[in-house]
Amino acid sequence: MKRLHIHVGVDDLERSIGFYSTLFGAEPTLTRDDYAKWMLDDPRVNFAISSGNAHKGVEHLGIQVEDAQELGEVFARLKAADRPLVEEGQTTCCYARSEKSWVADPQGVMWEAFLTTGESTVYGDTPDLAALSPGAADGACCAPALAPDAPRCCA
C-alpha cells in the first residue's frame, strides 16, 4: 500500500514539532537535531519537517511504496507522464536508505517515488536535479526548492 510523503522546511524545529504533534495527535516516529518525521496511518502519510538549509514551506512531495513491485508501478507512471526524470537509485536521504527517482510536474513541483530500505545515522545527500525544473539546483534537503518565480499558495 502506498503512502503520500510531504516534506516541509521550517524555521523553528522544536516549535514545529509541538504544533504537528498536536495537529496529528501523535509524537514523531523519528527526531534528530534538524529533522522530524511522523509515519501516520490516518491519514496514511509520511510527513517530515527539517530546519537549517531547508526551503521554508513545502519542499517536495512523494509517493512512498512498500516493495519493489510497487516502486516499479509508480516509476512506470512517472515515465508515462513524459517529463524529465532523475533515476537516483540507491541513496541516503532524511536519515533513511532508499531507492528513488524524481520528477517535476509542469509547474516545477518536485515529486519523488521511493522505497525505504533501512535507517541511517546521517541525513544524506542532495541529488543533482537541475535538469528537472528551473531553479532546481538551488535546493537544500533531498529535493530542490521551486524556481523563484514559481507560483505559490498564499505568497
N, C-alpha and C positions, 0 to 999 in steps of 0.2 A: 504494500500500500504506500502510495506516495505521500509526501509531506511538503507543504509550502514552506519556503525559507524566506525570511525577511531579515535584513541586516541594517541597523540604524546606527549612525555615528552620533555620539553625544558629547557634550562639554563636561558634564559632571557625572562620572560613572556611579558613585555611591547614591547620589540623589535619584538618578535614573533607575538604579536597581530598586530603590524603595518604591518609586512610582509604579514600575512594571510589575513588581511583586504584588502590590496592592491590586492593580488592574487585573492581573491573571489569577489572583488568589493562590499564588504558589511562589516559593523561593526559586532562584535559578538552579538549574541542574549542574552548572559549571560556572565558577567565577575565577578570575585572575585579576592582576593589578590593573589591566587595561581592557577587560573583556568579561562579559557575562552572557549566558545562554539559557533559555528555557526550552525544554522539549515538551510541548503541550500536546495533550490528546483531544482537548475540546476547547477551541478548535485545534485540529491536527496541524501544528505549525512548529517549526524550528525558528524561534525568534532570538536574535542575537543583537547585542549592543557592544560598541567599542569606543574608546576615547583615544586621545593622543592625536595622531595624524589623520584620523578618520574624517572623511567629509561629513559634515553635520546634516542630519536628516537621513532619508532613505538612501543607503549606499547602493544596494543591489537587491535583487530578488532571485529566487531559485526554486528548483524542484529537487528535493532530496528523495532518493529511492532506497529501497531495502535490499535489492540484489542486482546482480549483473544483468539479468534479463530485463528488468525494469529500466536500468540505465540504457540498455540498447534501444528499447522502445522510445524513451524520451529523446535520446540522441538522434534517432531516425526522424522524429518530428522536428527537431532543431534543423537538421539538414534540409527537410522538406520546406521549411519556412523561407528558403532561398535568401539567407542573409549570411554575411561572412562569419565563419566560426573559428574559434581558437580551441583546439583539442589539447588541453593542458596535460591530460593523462594523470599519472600518479603524482601527488603533491602533498605538501603540508600547508594547511591554512586554518586559522581560527582554532589553534590547539587540537587539530584533528588531522589524521592522514586520510586522504580521499583520492578518488579518481573523478575528474571533472572536465567539462567543456563549457565554453562561454559563447554567448551571442548577445547582440544588442538589438532591441526592437527598432522600428523605423524612427522613433523619436530619440533614440540613444539610451534608453533604459537598459541597464545591464542585467542579464539573466545567466545563472549558472545551473547546470544539471550535474548532480554529483551523487556518488555513493561513498559514504563514510566507511573506512576500513579499519580504523583504530584511533587511539588517542595520541597526543604529542605533548611534550613539555615545553615546546616553543610555539610562538604564534604562527610563523611560517612566512612564505614569500608572496610577493605580488607578481602575478604574471604580466607579460607584455601584451596588452590588449588594444594597443593603439590602432590596429587595423579595423577594429570593430565599430568605433564611433569617434567623431571629432572630440578631442579633449581627453580621450581615454587614457593617455599616458600620464595625465596629471593626478591620477587617483592614489589613494592610500589603501589600507586594508587589503582585502583579497580581490577587490574589483575597483575599477577606476571610477572617479567622480563623473557626473554628467558634464557635458560641454557647458561653458559659462553661459551661453545663450539658449540652452535647452529650457523648454517650458517647465515650470514647477508649480505645484499647487501652493496656493497661499503665499506667493512670493511678494 
